[in-house]
Amino acid sequence: MHADLSRITYRPERHYSAVVAQQGRVQLDADANEQTAIQLFQARTLAADLIGQHGGPQDATGFRIELRGGSHELDDLLIGGGRYYVDGIQCDATRPQPGVPVPAEGAEGQGGADDPGVPAGAPATWTYWDQPDGFRDPERPGDRLPTTFPYLACLKVWERSVTAAEDPALREVALGAALPDTAARAKVVWQVLPLPGAELGLGGDNPPADDIRAAFTRWAQRAAAPASRLAARSERPGHADDDPCLVAPDARYRGPENQLYRVEVHEGGTAQEATFKWSRENGSVTFPVDELDGTWVDLATLGSDDKLDLNVGDRVEFVDTAYTSRGAAEPLLRVAEVDLPGRRVRLSDEPAPGVGRRPELHPFLRRWDQQEGGWQGRRGARTDRLRHGAVRVEEGGWLPLEDGIEVYFGTGGTYRTGDFWLIPARTATGDVEWPTDAARRPLLQAPAGIAVHYAPLAWVRGDRQITDLRLAFRPLSAGIPATSDAPPAAGPGAGTADPATDAAATRPNRSQTTAAAEAAVDEEGAG
């Protein structure tokens, strides 16, 4: 998550059940966040164990799909309200209804349903085109529903972070504009997306529902499986003797402060196509945008200090809610000029069309820390460092970031936009925190995120020809008699018709079943 964190310590394989605070100790963000992660993991694992890979409550199963035809290139899907669980993650498709405004002074009406100020005909459900985190655009051919049948409507689910730059309501205004924001939030994002039937490799237009689910499960496992690996280390650079007074002479990490480095895939694809960006602040340095005028950007702030500000030459990503939810990867822009009195910057180019033009999507700039230049490639050739503002991926060799930190991409990887790795660097040890083997060789690791989950919703063969693929579960208490319907319990001292049961009552800590069995054995022996 793009948040101002010291590090992330939660590791499921350690099987910790709680974080235990001790008196007189420093309180760290990592401890509080690990407790949240433990509880969330336990709750979602329990839900997945009981429900299965996906399912919804029997009387409130959400995401029922209906095809609403238009001109064929602009068909739409109705998304029924309710809840659905995917790998234990709750997704809620209930569409909030608009509130009732107070009537204007002197106007008739009391703000009821007949008040002309109340929006009329508010939709009761979401659709494919207006789903809350879909941001589908009819002008983009790739966003339109397939023009050929059949296709599968599926649910894609993941989590992302939200800070006050994107949701100003998170900021406590009483703290003043000079102070930073407080806590960030994690948000579950769901999208209903089409998957062409040909990608499932099924024969015929109307295969059995179980065959569709099985084929989709295989597809989802391939789509969600991590296909790239990275390792990190710190090595004492050759210029370390130039600044012997800043850090310990033998330190391999030469930075003057503790940092949480984030390495994130920008453009996905093979190693020849992929690029990455990196930040020493976990990508948390952001600048809310007030107005965009060509290449000039008016900002709400230029940063709180010289470490978290913008300077000429910095690389920035123009971001808004739609851009993040779509997983887009537009070229990173360079800060060409900074106007401190005007609190604005000029970028090297205009942002991509459709990004940052709508204030309700809360646009902002995110700073990344890679710079222009090159390095000595694995084969000894000079490497052009940046492509579209991001660093080219090169597999099978150590690539320097800064201050002695290096990363290594494993060979044969396929890279997905948004996948990331976190590298804590500490001045106390002069090193990075990264798993190693017994010989202290860094281990290749799968991305720390983004974890994407999928579930099948419907097999669409045409208008009114839809196979519902959702699963529903009943409450665990279904079929259990109510307390008022149960037979009354016997009073104290009352006997029963079964002497074995009476014997059980006189033997504490023994189950009735075991006591009855022993009594039966005793009777047989006496006979």
LOZALO-93622 format. One record per atom (N, C-alpha, C, O): x, y, z. Coordinates in steps of 0.2 Angstrom, whole numbers, plus 5000, padded with zeros to 4 digits. Layout:
! LOZALO-93622
XYZ/...
! end
This chain:
! LOZALO-93622
500449945000/500050005000/500450065000/501050065003/500250114996/500650184996/500450225002/499950255002/500850215008/500750245014/501350255017/501850225016/501350305022/502050325025/502150275031/501950285037/502450215029/502550165034/503250155036/503750175032/503450135042/504150115043/504350045040/504850045037/503849995040/503949935037/503349895038/502949915042/503349835035/502749785036/503049725039/503449695036/502849705045/503149645048/502649585048/502949535050/502049585046/501649535046/501849475041/501949495035/501949415044/502149355040/501649295042/501749275047/501249275037/500749225039/501049165041/500849125046/501649145038/502049085040/502249085047/502449025049/502249135051/502549135057/501949115062/502149105068/501349115060/500749095064/500749135071/500449105076/500849195071/500749235076/499949255077/499649265072/499749245083/498949255084/498849325087/498249345086/499249365089/499149435092/499749465093/500349435094/499749535093/500249575095/500149595102/499649625104/500649585107/500649605114/501049665115/501649665115/500649715117/501049775119/501349775126/501049735130/501949805127/502249805133/502349875136/502449915132/502349875143/502349945146/503049975145/503549945145/502950045144/503550085143/503950075137/504550095136/503650045132/503950035125/503750085120/503150115121/504150095115/503950135110/503350105106/503450045104/502850145104/502350115100/502450125092/502650185090/502450075088/502650085081/502050065077/501650025079/502050105071/501550085066/501550015064/501049985063/502149985064/502149915061/501849865066/501549815063/501849875072/501549835077/500749845077/500449785076/500449905076/499749915076/499549885069/498949855069/499849895064/499649865057/499749795057/499349755054/500149765061/500249685061/499649655064/499349605062/499449695070/498849665073/498249665069/497849615069/498149725065/497549725060/497649665055/497149635053/498249655053/498349605047/498149535050/497949495047/498349525056/498249455059/497549445060/497249395058/497149495062/496449485063/496049475056/495649435055/496249515051/495949515045/496149445042/495649415038/496749425042/496849355039/496449305043/496249255039/496449305049/496049255053/495249255051/494949205049/494949315050/494249325048/494149295041/493649265040/494649315037/494549295030/494649225029/494349195024/495149195032/495249125032/494649085034/494449035031/494349105040/493849075042/493249075038/492849025036/493149135035/492549145030/492649095024/492149065022/493249095021/493449055016/493348975017/493148935013/493548955023/493448885025/492748865026/492548815024/492348915028/491648895029/491248905023/490748865021/491348955019/490948975013/491248935007/490848915002/491948925006/492248905000/492548964996/492549014999/492748944990/493149004987/492749064985/492949114985/492049054984/491649104983/490949084985/490749024984/490549134987/489849124988/489449184992/489849224994/488849184992/488449234995/487949204999/487649154999/487649245004/487149225009/486549215005/486349255000/486149165007/485549135003/485049195002/484849194996/484949235006/484349285006/484649355004/484249395003/485249355003/485549425001/486149414996/486649454997/486149364992/486649354987/486749404982/486249414978/487249444982/487349494977/487649474970/487849424969/487649524966/488049524959/487649474955/487949434951/486949474955/486549444950/486649484943/486549544943/486749444938/486949484932/486349474927/486049414926/486149534924/485649534919/485949574913/486249624914/485849544907/486049584901/485449634899/484949614898/485649694898/485249744896/485449774889/485949804888/485149754884/485349764877/485249834875/484749864877/485749864871/485649934868/485849924861/485749874858/486149974858/486549964852/487049914854/487349914859/487149864849/487549804852/488249814854/488449784859/488549874852/489149894854/489149924861/489649934864/488549944864/488549974870/488049934874/487649964878/488049874874/487649834879/487849844886/488349874887/487449834891/487549844898/487349784902/486949744900/487649784908/487449724912/487149764919/487449804921/486649734921/486349754928/486649714933/486749654932/486949744938/487249704944/486849714950/486749764953/486549654952/486049654957/486449664964/487049654965/486049704969/486349714975/486349654980/486049604978/486749664985/486849614990/487649604991/488049644989/487749544995/488449534997/488649464993/488349424992/489349464992/489649404989/490349404992/490749454993/490549344994/491249334997/491749294992/491549244989/492349324991/492849294986/493449284990/493749334993/493649224991/494149204996/494149235003/494649255005/493549235005/493449265012/493349345012/493149365017/493449375006/493349445006/492649465004/492349444999/492349505009/491649535007/491649585002/492049635003/491249574997/491049624992/490349644992/489949604992/490249704993/489549734994/489349774987/489649824986/488849744984/488549784978/487949824979/487649844975/487749834986/487249874987/487349944985/487849974987/486949974981/487050044979/486750094984/486150094985/487150134987/486850184992/486350234988/486350254982/485750244992/485250294989/485450364991/485750374996/485250414987/485450484988/485050504994/484450484996/485350554998/484950575004/484450625002/484350644996/484050645007/483450695006/483750765008/483850775014/483750815004/483950875006/483450915010/482850905009/483650965014/483251005017/482951055012/483351085008/482251065012/481951115007/482251185008/482351205014/482251215003/482451285003/481951325007/481351315007/482251385010/481751425014/481251455010/481351475005/480651445013/480051475009/479751425004/479251435002/480051375003/479851324998/479351275002/479451265007/478851254998/478451205001/478751135001/479251124997/478451095005/478751025005/479151015012/479451065014/479250955014/479550945020/480150895019/480450865023/480450895012/480950855011/480750785010/481250735011/480150765008/479950695007/480050675000/480450704996/479750614999/479850584992/479550634987/479750624981/479050674988/478750714983/479050784983/478850824978/479650794987/479950854986/480350864980/480650814978/480250914976/480550924969/481350924970/481650914965/481550934976/482350934977/482650864978/483250864977/482150814979/482450744979/482550714972/482050724968/483150694971/483250664964/482750604962/482550564967/482350614957/481850564955/482150504951/482650524947/481950444952/482150394948/482850374949/483250354944/483050374955/483750354957/483850284956/483450244958/484350264952/484450194951/484550144957/484850174962/484250094957/484250044963/484850004963/485049974968/485149994957/485749944957/486249974952/486150024949/486849944953/487449964949/487349934942/486949884941/487649964937/487749934930/488449924928/488949954932/488549894923/489249884921/489649954919/490249954921/489249994917/489550064915/489650104921/490050154920/489250104926/489350154931/489550114938/489450144943/489750054938/489950024944/490450064948/490850094944/490550064954/490850114958/491650124957/491850174957/491950064956/492650064955/492850034948/493450014947/492350034943/492550014936/492850064932/493350054928/492550124932/492750174928/492850154920/493350174917/492250124918/492250104911/492050164907/491650204909/492350164901/492250224896/492050194890/492350164886/491450214887/491150194881/491550214875/491550174870/491950264876/492450284870/493050244869/493350244864/493150194874/493750154874/493450084871/493050054875/493650064865/493450004863/493549944867/493149894868/494149944871/494249884875/493849884881/493849834885/493449934883/493049934889/492349904887/491949894892/492149904881/491549884879/491449804880/491949764880/490849784881/490649714882/490749684875/490749714870/490949614875/491049584869/490449584864/489949584867/490649584858/490049584853/489849524851/489449514847/490249464853/490049404851/489949364858/490249374863/489449314857/489349274863/489649204862/489749184856/489749164867/489649184874/490249214877/490749214874/490149244883/490649274887/490449264894/489849254896/490949264899/490849254906/490949324909/491449354908/490449334913/490449394918/490749374924/490549334928/491349404926/491749384932/491849444937/491749494935/491949424943/492149474948/492849474950/493149424951/493149534949/493849544951/493949584957/493549634958/494349564962/494349594968/495049604971/495449554970/495149654973/495849674977/495749724981/495249754982/496349744985/496349794990/496849844988/497349834985/496749914989/497149964988/497150014994/496650014998/497650054994/497650105000/497350174997/497350184992/497050205002/496750275001/497050325006/496950305012/497350375004/497550425009/497150495009/496650495004/497350545013/496950605012/497050645006/496650685004/497550625002/497650654995/497050634991/496850674986/496750574992/496250554987/495550554991/495050564987/495550554997/494950565001/495050615006/495250605012/494950685005/495050735009/494650725016/494850755021/494150695016/493750685022/494150645028/493950645033/494650615026/495050575031/495450625035/495750605040/495650685032/496050735036/495650765042/495050785041/495950775047/495650805053/495850885052/496450905053/495350925050/495550995049/495751035055/496051085055/495551005061/495751035067/496451035068/496751075072/496850995065/497550985066/497951045062/498451055063/497551075057/497851125053/498151105047/498351045046/498251145042/498551125036/499251115036/499551075032/499651135041/500351135041/500551055044/501151035042/500151025047/500250955049/500050905044/499650915040/500450845044/500250795039/499650765041/499350775046/499350725036/498750685038/498950635043/499550625045/498450595045/498550545050/498550475047/498950465043/498050435049/498050365046/497750365039/497350405037/498050315035/497750295029/497150245029/497050215035/496850225024/496350165024/496550115019/496850135014/496350055020/496350005015/495649995012/495149995016/495549985006/494849985003/494849924998/495249904994/494249884999/494149824994/493849854988/493349894988/494149844982/493949864976/493649804972/494049744972/493049804969/492749754965/492549784958/492349844958/492649744953/492449754947/492149694943/492349644944/491549714940/491249654936/491549664929/491449724925/491849614926/492249624920/492049564915/491849504918/492049574909/491949514904/492549474902/493049504902/492449414901/493049364899/492749324893/492249284894/493049334887/492849304881/492849224883/493249194886/492249194880/492249124882/492749084879/492949024882/493049104873/493649064870/494249054875/494649014874/494349104880/494949104884/494849044889/495349024892/494249014890/494148964895/494248894891/494248844895/494248894885/494348824881/493848774882/493948714882/493248804882/492648754883/492348744876/492348784871/492048684875/491748664869/490948684869/490648674874/490748714864/490048734863/489848794867/490248824870/489248824865/489048884868/488648874875/488648924879/488448814877/488048804883/488348744887/487948694888/488948744889/489248694893/488848684900/488648744902/488948634904/488648634910/488948684915/489548704914/488648704920/488848754924/489448734928/489948774929/489448674930/490048644934/490748644929/491248664932/490648634923/491248634918/491448704918/492048724917/490948754917/491148824917/491548844923/492048884922/491348834929/491648854935/492348814935/492848854937/492448754934/493048724934/493548754929/494148764931/493348774923/493748804918/493948874920/494548894920/493448904923/493648974926/494148974932/494649014932/494048924936/494548914942/495248904939/495748934942/495348864934/496048854931/496248924928/496848934929/495848954925/496049024922/496249074927/496749104927/495849074933/495949124938/496649104942/496949154944/496749044942/497349024946/497949044942/498449074944/497949044935/498449064931/498549144931/499049164931/497949174931/497949244931/498249274937/498549334937/498049244943/498249274949/498949254952/499249284956/499249204949/499849174951/500449224950/500449254944/500849234955/501449284953/501949254948/502049194949/502149294944/502549264938/503249304938/503549304933/503349344943/504049374943/504349374950/503949364955/504949374951/505349374957/505849424958/506149444953/506049454964/506549504965/506949484971/506649464976/507549504971/507949504977/508249574978/508349614974/508449584984/508749654986/509349644991/509349594995/509849684990/510449684995/510649754995/510449804991/511149765000/511549825000/512249814999/512549765003/512649844995/513349834994/513649904995/513449954992/514249904998/514649964999/514849994992/515249964989/514650054990/514750074983/515550104983/515850114988/515750104977/516450134976/516550204979/517150214981/516050244979/516150314981/516050324988/515950374991/516050264992/515850274999/516350315003/516150345008/516950315001/517450355005/517450425004/517750465007/516950444999/516850514998/516450555004/516550615004/516150515008/515750545013/515850505019/515350475022/516450495022/516550455028/516250475034/516150435039/516050535034/515750565041/515050555041/514750575047/514650545036/513950535036/513650475039/513250475043/513950415037/513750355040/514450315042/514950335041/514250255045/514850215047/515250195041/514950175036/515950195042/516350175036/516250115033/516350105027/516050065037/515949995034/515149985032/515049925030/514750035033/514050025031/513950015024/514250045020/513549965022/513449945015/512849995013/512850015007/512350005017/511850055015/512050115017/512250135023/512150165013/512450235014/511950285015/512250345015/511350275015/510850325016/510950355023/511050325028/510750425024/510750455030/510150445035/510250455041/509650415032/509050405036/508750335035/508950295030/508350305040/507950245039/507450255033/507150315033/507350205029/506950215023/506550155022/506750095024/505950155019/505550095016/505550105009/505150145006/506050075005/506050074998/505450034995/505349974997/505150064990/504650024986/504850014979/505050064976/504849954976/505049944969/504349914966/504149864968/504049954961/503449934959/503449934951/503749974948/503149884948/503149874941/502649934938/502049944941/502949964933/502550014930/502149984924/501549974924/502549974918/502249944912/502349874913/502949854914/501849834912/501949764913/502149724906/502249764901/502249664906/502449624900/503049584902/503149564908/503349564897/504049524897/504549574900/504449634900/505149544901/505749584903/505849634898/506149694900/505849624892/505949664886/505449724886/505649784884/504849714889/504349764888/504249804895/504049864895/504449774901/504249794907/504749854910/505249854908/504449894914/504849944917/504549944924/504049924926/505049984929/504849984936/505050054938/505450094935/504750074943/504850144947/505050124954/504850074957/505350174957/505450154964/505450224968/505550274966/505350214975/505250264980/505650254986/505550194988/505950294989/506250284996/505750295001/505950285007/505150325000/504650335005/504050295003/503450315005/504050235000/503550184999/502950224995/502450204995/503250264990/502750304986/502250344989/501650354987/502350364996/501850405000/501950474999/501550515002/502450504995/502450574994/502050594988/502150584983/501450634990/500950654986/500850724986/500950754992/500550754981/500350824981/499650834978/499650824972/499150844982/498450854979/498450914974/498750964975/498150904968/498050954963/497450994964/496850964964/497551064963/496951104963/496751124956/496151124955/497151124951/496951144945/497451124940/498051124941/497251104934/497751084928/497651134923/497051134920/498151164920/498151204914/498651194910/499251224910/498551144905/499051124900/499651084904/499451034907/500251114904/500751084908/500851114915/501251084919/500551164916/500551194923/500051164928/499451154926/500251144934/499851114939/499851154945/500351164948/499251174947/499251214954/499151154959/498651114958/499551164964/499551114970/499251144976/499351204978/498951104980/498751124987/499351134992/499251174996/499851094990/500551104994/501051084990/501051044985/501651114992/502251094988/502751054993/503351034991/502451024998/502850985003/502951015009/502951075010/503050975015/503151005021/503851015023/504051055027/504350985019/505051005021/505450985014/505150965009/506150995015/506550985009/506650905007/506850895002/506350865011/506450795010/505750765006/505750715002/505250805007/504550785005/504250835000/503650845000/504750874997/504450924992/504650904985/504850844983/504450944980/504650934973/505150984971/505251044973/505650954967/506150994964/506250984956/505950934954/506551024953/506651014946/506950954944/507550944948/506750914940/507050854938/506750794941/506850734939/506250804946/505950744949/505450714945/505150744940/505350644945/504850614941/504150604945/504250584951/503650624942/502950614945/502550574941/502550574935/502050554944/501450514941/500850554942/500650564948/500450574937/499850604938/499250554939/499150514935/498950554945/498550504947/497850534949/497850584952/497350494948/496750504951/496350434953/496650384951/495750444956/495450374958/495350334952/495450274953/495150354946/494950314940/495650284938/495650224936/496150324938/496850294935/497050234940/497250184937/496950244946/497150194951/496750134950/497050074950/496150144950/495650084949/495750044943/495649984943/495950074938/495950044931/496650014931/496749974926/497150024935/497849994935/498150024929/498549984925/498050084927/498450114921/499150134922/499350134928/499550134917/500250154917/500450204912/500650184907/500250264913/500450314908/501150344909/501450324915/501450374904/502150394905/502250444911/501850484913/502750434915/502950474921/503250534918/503650544913/503050594921/503250664919/503750684923/503850674929/504150734920/504750764924/504550834926/504250874922/504650854932/504550924934/505050974931/505650964932/504851014927/505251054923/505351124926/505851154925/504951144930/504951214933/504551214940/503951184940/504751244945/504451254951/504251324953/504751364953/503651344954/503451414955/503251414963/502651404964/503751424967/503651424974/503051474977/502651454980/503151534975/502551584977/501851564975/501351574978/501851544968/501251524966/500951454967/500451434966/501451414971/501251344973/501051304967/500551274967/501451304962/501251264956/501951244953/502451264954/501851194948/502451164945/502251164937/501651154935/502751164933/502651154926/502951084924/503551064926/502551044921/502850974919/503150974912/502951014908/503450914911/503850914904/503350894899/503450914893/502750874900/502250864895/501550864899/501450864905/500950874895/500350864897/500150794900/500350754897/499750794905/499550724907/499150694902/498850724898/499150624902/498750584897/498050604897/497750624903/497650604892/496950624891/496550574896/496650514897/496050614899/495650574904/495950564911/495550544915/496550594912/496750594919/496850664922/497150704919/496550674928/496650734932/496250794929/496350844932/495750774925/495350834923/494650834927/494350884926/494550794931/493850794935/494050794942/494350754945/493850854945/494050864952/493750814957/494050804962/493150784955/492850744960/493250674960/493050634965/493650664956/494150604956/494750624960/495150574960/494850684963/495350694967/496050684964/496450644967/496250724959/496950704956/497450734961/497350774965/498050694960/498650714964/499250694960/499250644956/499850724962/500450694959/500750654964/500750664970/501050594962/501450554966/502150554964/502350544958/502650564969/503350574967/503650504967/503550464972/504050494962/504550434962/505250464962/505350514960/505750414964/506350444965/506950424960/507550434961/506750384955/507250364950/507450434946/507050474945/508050434943/508250494940/508550474933/508650414932/508650524929/508950514922/509650494923/509950504929/509950454918/510650424919/510650354916/510150334913/511150324918/511250254916/511750214920/512050244925/511750154919/512150114923/512550064919/512350054913/513050024922/513449974918/513049914918/512849884923/512749894912/512349834912/512649774913/513349774914/512249714914/512549654916/513149624911/513549594913/513049644905/513549624899/514049684898/514449674893/514049734902/514549774902/514449834897/514849884897/513849834894/513649894890/513249944894/512949934899/513350004892/512950064895/512250054894/512050044888/511850064899/511050054898/510750114899/510850164903/510250124894/509850184894/509350174900/508950134900/509350214905/509050204911/508350204911/507950164914/508050254908/507350274909/506950264902/507250274897/506350234902/505950234896/505250254899/504950224903/504950314896/504350344898/504450364905/503850364909/504950384908/505050404915/505150344920/505350364925/505150284918/505250224922/505850184920/506150194914/506150144925/506750114923/506550044920/506150004921/507050034915/506949964911/507149904916/507549914919/506749854915/506849794919/507449754915/507449744909/507949734919/508449694916/508549634921/508749644927/508449574918/508449514922/509149484923/509549494918/509249454928/509949414929/510549454931/511049424931/510449514933/510949554936/510749604941/510149624941/511249624945/511049674950/511049744947/511449764944/510449784949/510349844946/510349894952/510049884957/510749944952/510849994958/510250044958/510050064953/510050054964/509550114965/509850174968/509950224964/510050174974/510450224977/510750204983/510550154986/511250244986/511550234992/511750154994/511650134999/511950124989/512150054990/511650004989/511749944989/511050024988/510449974987/510449944980/510449984975/510349884979/510349854973/509749804973/509549774978/509449794967/508949744966/509049694960/509449714956/508849634960/508949584956/508249554953/507949524958/508149554947/507549524944/507749454942/508149444938/507349404944/507449334942/507249324935/506849364932/507649274931/507549274924/506849234923/506549204927/506549254917/505949214914/505349244917/504849214917/505349304920/504749334923/504249364918/504449394913/503649374920/503149414917/502849454922/502749434928/502849524920/502749574925/502049604924/501849614919/501749624930/501049644930/501049714933/501349724938/500749764930/500749834932/500449834940/499949804941/500849864944/500649874951/500949824956/500949834962/501249774953/501549724958/502149764961/502449804958/502249744967/502749784971/503149744976/502949694978/503749764978/504149734983/504349794988/504449854986/504449784995/504649825000/505249815003/505449755004/505749865003/506449845006/506549895011/506749955010/506549875018/506749925023/507449925023/507849875023/507749995024/508450005025/508550035031/508150085033/509050015035/509150045042/509850065043/510350035041/509950125045/510650155047/510950125052/511550115053/510550095057/510850065063/511350005061/511849985064/511049965056/511449905054/511849925047/512249885045/511649975044/512049995038/511849945032/512249925028/511249915033/511049865028/510249865027/509949905030/510049825022/509349815021/509049755025/509449705026/508449755026/508049695029/507749655023/507249675020/508149595022/507849555016/508049475018/508649465020/507649435017/507749365018/508349335014/508449355009/508749295018/509349265015/509449195017/509049165021/509849155013/509949085015/510549085020/510749135023/510749015022/511249005027/511949045025/512349065029/512049045018/512649085016/512549155015/512949185012/511949185018/511849255017/511749285010/511849335008/511549235006/511349254999/510649274999/510149245001/510449334996/509749354996/509349304992/509549274987/508749294995/508249254992/507749294987/507549344988/507649264981/507149284977/506449284980/506249224982/506049334980/505349334983/504849354977/504949394973/504249324978/503649344974/503449414976/503649434982/503049454972/502849524974/502449524981/502149474982/502549574985/502149584991/501449594989/500949584994/501249614984/500549634981/500649654974/501249664972/500149654971/499449664973/499149594972/499249554967/498749574978/498449504977/497749514974/497349544977/497649484969/497049484965/496649424966/496849364965/495949424967/495549374967/494949374962/494749424960/494749314960/494249314955/493649264957/493749214961/493049274954/492449234955/492049234949/491949294946/491749174947/491349184941/490649204943/490349184948/490249244939/489649264941/489049234936/488549214938/489249244929/488649224924/489049204918/489449234916/488749154914/488949134908/488349174903/487749144903/488549224899/488149254895/488149234888/488649234884/487549204886/487449174879/487049224874/487049214868/486749274877/486349314873/485749344878/485749334884/485349384875/484849414879/484349364882/484149324878/484249364888/483849314892/484149244892/483749204893/484749244890/485149174890/485749174894/486249184892/485649174901/486149184905/486149124910/485649104913/486749094911/486849044916/487149074922/487649094922/486749074928/486949094934/487549054937/487348994939/488149074938/488649034941/488849054948/489249024951/488449094951/488549114959/488349054963/487949004961/488649044969/488448994974/488149034980/488349094982/487649004983/487349034989/487448984995/487448924994/487549005001/487548965007/487048985012/486849045012/486848945016/486348955021/486648975028/487248955029/486349005032/486649025039/486748955043/486448905042/487348955046/487448895050/486948875055/486848815057/486548925057/486048915062/485348885059/484948875062/485348885052/484748865049/484648785051/485048745051/484048775053/483848705055/483948695062/483748635064/484248735066/484348725073/483748755076/483548805075/483448715081/482848735084/482948795089/483448805092/482448845089/482548895094/482548875101/482248825102/482848915105/482848895112/482148885115/482048845119/481648925113/480948915115/480648855113/480148835116/480848825108/480648765105/480948705108/480648645107/481448705112/481848655114/481448625120/481148665124/481548555122/481148525128/481448555134/482048575134/481048565139/481348595145/481848555149/481748495148/482348585152/482848545155/482548525162/482148555165/482848465164/482648435170/482848485176/483448515176/482448485181/482648525187/483248495191/483348435190/483548535196/484048505200/483848445204/483248445207/484248385204/484048325207/483548285204/483448225206/483348305198/482848265195/483248205191/483748215188/482948145191/483248095188/483048085181/482548125179/483248035177/483048025170/482847955170/483047915174/482647935164/482447865163/483047825162/482947765162/483547855160/484147815158/484647815164/484947865165/484847765167/485347765173/486047785170/486347805174/486147765164/486847785162/486947865161/487447885163/486347895160/486347965160/486447995167/486848045168/486147965171/486147985178/486947975181/487148015184/487247925178/487947905180/488347965178/488847985181/488247985172/488648035168/488648105172/489148135173/488048115176/488048175179/488448175186/488648225188/488548115188/488948115194/489748105193/490148105197/489948105186/490648095184/490848165181/490648165175/491148215184/491248275181/491848265175/492148215176/491748305170/492248305165/492248245161/492748225158/491648215161/491548155156/491048165152/490548195154/491048145145/490548155141/490048105142/490148055144/489348125140/488848085141/488948015137/488747965139/489148025131/489247975127/489747915130/489547855130/490247945132/490747895135/490447865141/490547805142/490147905146/489847875152/489347825150/489347765154/488947835145/488347785143/488747725141/488447665142/489247725137/489547665134/489847625140/489847565140/490147665145/490447625151/489947595155/490047535157/489347625156/488847595160/488547535156/488447485160/488547535150/488347475146/488847415147/488547355148/489447435147/489947375148/489947345155/489947285156/489747395160/489747365167/489147325167/489147265171/488547335164/487947295165/488047225162/487847175164/488447225156/488547165152/489047125157/488947065157/489547155160/489947115164/489647085170/489747025172/489147125173/488747095179/488347045177/488246995181/488047045171/487646985169/488046925168/487746875166/
! end
